[in-house]
Amino acid sequence: MKSIALITDIHANLPAFKNVLRDVQESGATEIVFLGDIVGYGGSPAECVHLVRALGGKCVMGNHDLEMDKYRKRRYLTGDSLRNEDGYIAGLIRAAQTLPEEDADWLAKLPYTDIIKEAHVAHGSLDDPEAFDYIEDAETAKDTLTFLAGKKYKIGFFGHTHQPKIFSEDDTKLDWINETTVRIPEGLACAVTVGSCGQPRTPDDLRSCWALWKPAERVVEFKRTEYSRLHAAQDIAKAGLPLESAARLLNDSEYSAVFG
């Protein structure tokens, strides 16, 4: 039965991305869709973009993907250290410095939204996808749910928040099979934020996030994947990027052990 793996906010974290792809393969997913922000923060933007394209490249635009092109056009392509830059900006400059021109051009032309099997996808909200508004709670989900309620396909999948959550017109109608798997009834508008593959913002669980969508069953499974967070943090340090981007991947004791 057809199932679609949804991966978002890879953020140049190659160790996380590779392990998630291993689990996607084991899940039996028949398709992979990416919800934006392939680059930013991490040490391996070129490798991650190359891999997304090798896998078919079905992807929507993320805010980091869009901003990276602006830094590329501004010619921030020096070899200077980025250690003291803001983590957001440093990751964009790193991507602008390292992406081959063909891959950078591909990234700059990604669509803001797309339609997959019985669902919409975008990085931020659907009511104004180019604004990259966050869907974080019932209030910020409201406009996207209104948009979805008027469409044939009433389910949307999103990135951007780095947290796995689901919002609907009526949460009492959601059929939770277990704590990570939910069936969405026909006709109910729902907005699903997938969580981040490469920079999860869930302090109690630092594993990579992704999701599996089974349209025939109308089932969403929130997935977690373990990977070498120390390896990814060291990649950030070796790339000369701000250590704050590495710190987000580790708990306090792990960060102290590696970076003192």
Stockholm file with secondary structure:
# STOCKHOLM 1.0

chainA/1-260         MKSIALITDIHANLPAFKNVLRDVQESGATEIVFLGDIVGYGGSPAECVHLVRALGGKCVMGNHDLEMDKYRKRRYLTGDSLRNEDGYIAGLIRAAQTLPEEDADWLAKLPYTDIIKEAHVAHGSLDDPEAFDYIEDAETAKDTLTFLAGKKYKIGFFGHTHQPKIFSEDDTKLDWINETTVRIPEGLACAVTVGSCGQPRTPDDLRSCWALWKPAERVVEFKRTEYSRLHAAQDIAKAGLPLESAARLLNDSEYSAVFG
#=GR chainA/1-260 SS CCCEEEECCCTTCHHHHHHHHHHHHHHTCSEEEECSCCSSSSSCHHHHHHHHHHTTCCBCCCHHHHHHHHHHHTTCCCCCCCTTSCHHHHHHHHHHHHSCHHHHHHHHTCCSEEEETTEEEESSCSSSGGGTCCCCSHHHHHHHHHHHHTSSSCEEEECSSCSEEEEESCGGGCEEEETTEEECCTTCCEEEEECCSSSCCCTTCCSEEEEEEETTTTEEEEEEECCCHHHHHHHHHHTTCCHHHHHTTSCHHHHHHHHC
#=GC SS_cons         CCCEEEECCCTTCHHHHHHHHHHHHHHTCSEEEECSCCSSSSSCHHHHHHHHHHTTCCBCCCHHHHHHHHHHHTTCCCCCCCTTSCHHHHHHHHHHHHSCHHHHHHHHTCCSEEEETTEEEESSCSSSGGGTCCCCSHHHHHHHHHHHHTSSSCEEEECSSCSEEEEESCGGGCEEEETTEEECCTTCCEEEEECCSSSCCCTTCCSEEEEEEETTTTEEEEEEECCCHHHHHHHHHHTTCCHHHHHTTSCHHHHHHHHC
//
